[in-house]
């Protein structure tokens, strides 16, 4: 599954890159974080809740996921968040690429999220719309990341 979009951030590209590459910021920038452990400047383990209420499964509205994330900067200033996770014992991988371009007085970010569900999660797709649910989680995560970086710029300019 692949999702993409674009958003604007205040500040210069190098300042935005510095914020995006800092794994210690992840707990503030990912929705519904329950726990967080920094392995290093570019690696973290995150446990977060996922809203599955729209799946239509009686008595199940949230699940907990654990995700091990590595952050790297690729050629051309693209920041990549690569994660391997589990939810309800089933595996998945996610790769989020953020490509900043400096514009007049701000930075434009083109993003792409690729999500691969393990076989167990893919099988759930026959019972409910996993694509719609994963798309919403990806968009919520990108929006929270954008808000987190914007907030950092408003704090530093105060």
N, C-alpha and C positions, 0 to 999 in steps of 0.2 A: 504494500500500500504506500502510495506516495502523495504528499501534500506539499503545497508551496504557497508563498505569498511574499509580501513586501511591506515594510514599515519604516518610518522615519524616527531618528533619534537626535536630540540636541547634541552638540559637541563635535569635536574633531575625531576623525577616524581612529587615530592612534589611542586617544582616550577611551573610545568605545571598545577597541580591541583589548586594551588592558583590563577593562571590566569583564568582558566576555570570557577571557582566558583564566580568570581567577576562580578556581574550584571552591574556595571558601565562601563564595557568594551564592552558591547553588541553593542552600536551604531557604534563602530569602526569595529566590527567583523561580522556584518550582511550586506549583499549587499543592496544598494538603500534605506537606512534609510532616512525618511523624518522628523520624530520627535521621541523623546525618553523621557520617564519620569521614573526615578527610584523611585519605591515605597519603597524599602529597599535594603539591601545588596544582597538579593536573589530574588527580584521581580522587574519586569519592565514592562512597557507598551511601545510597539514599533509600529510605523506606518511606513510602507515601501511600495515601488512600486514593482509591479510584472510585468514582461514582458510577455504578452500573445500574442505577435505578431505572434507566430508560430501557434496559434489556427485557423488562417484563417478567423477571423471575420472582415469584412470590417469596417474601421474607428475605430477599437479598437486595440491598441498596448500595452497599460499599464492599470493596475488597481491598486488601493491602498488598502492595507490590514492593519488591526489593529490586533496586537497579544499581549496578556497578558502572560508573561513568568514567571515561577517559576524555580529556579535552586536549586538542592539539591545534596548532596553527599550520595551515598548509600554504603552499606557494600561492601567491596572489592575495594574501591576507584573509583567506577563508578560515573561519573558526569551525571546528568539527567537534560535536559532542557525540561520542559513540558509547552506547550502553548495551549491556546484556542484563536481562531481568527475568524475574519469575513472579507469577501471580497465580494463586491457588495451585501451586506446584507445577504450573505449565510455563515453558520458556518463551521468550520473545527477544528480539533485538531492535534497537532504534538507533538511527543515525540522523542527527540534525546538523545541517550545514548552514552557516550564517556568513554571507558575503557582503561586507561593508564597502560602500562607495562614498567618498566625501563629496558633498555638494556645497553650495554657497551657504555657510553658516550652520550646516547640520550634516548628518550621516544617514544615508539610505541603506537599509539592510534587506537584501533578498535572501529568503530562507527556503529551505527544502527539508522535509522530514520523510525519511524512509523507515517504515515499520514492517518487520517480518514476524509473523506469529508462528509459534511452534505448532506442531500437528494437533495437539490437544486444544489449543485456543482456536485454531482454524476450524476444527469440528464444531465448536460452539456456534460458528457462523450459520449453521443449518437451523439453529433455534432462535437466534436474534441477530440483528444487524451489527456485526462486529465492526464493519468498515465505518459506519456512522459513529459508533462509540469511540473508536480509535481516532477518527478525524477530530472529534470534539476534544478529546484529551490533548492531541497535538496542538490544536489552536489555542486551547486554554493555557498550555505550557508556554507557547510563543508569546501570548499576550502578557502573561505574568512576567516573563523574562524582559519584555519591552518595558513594562511598568517599573520593574526593579532597576533597570539601567537609567530610565528617565528620572526616577527618584534620586539616584546617586548624583545626577547632574544638578538637580534642584537643591540638594543638600550642600553640594560643594560651591554653588554660586551664592548661597545665603550668607 
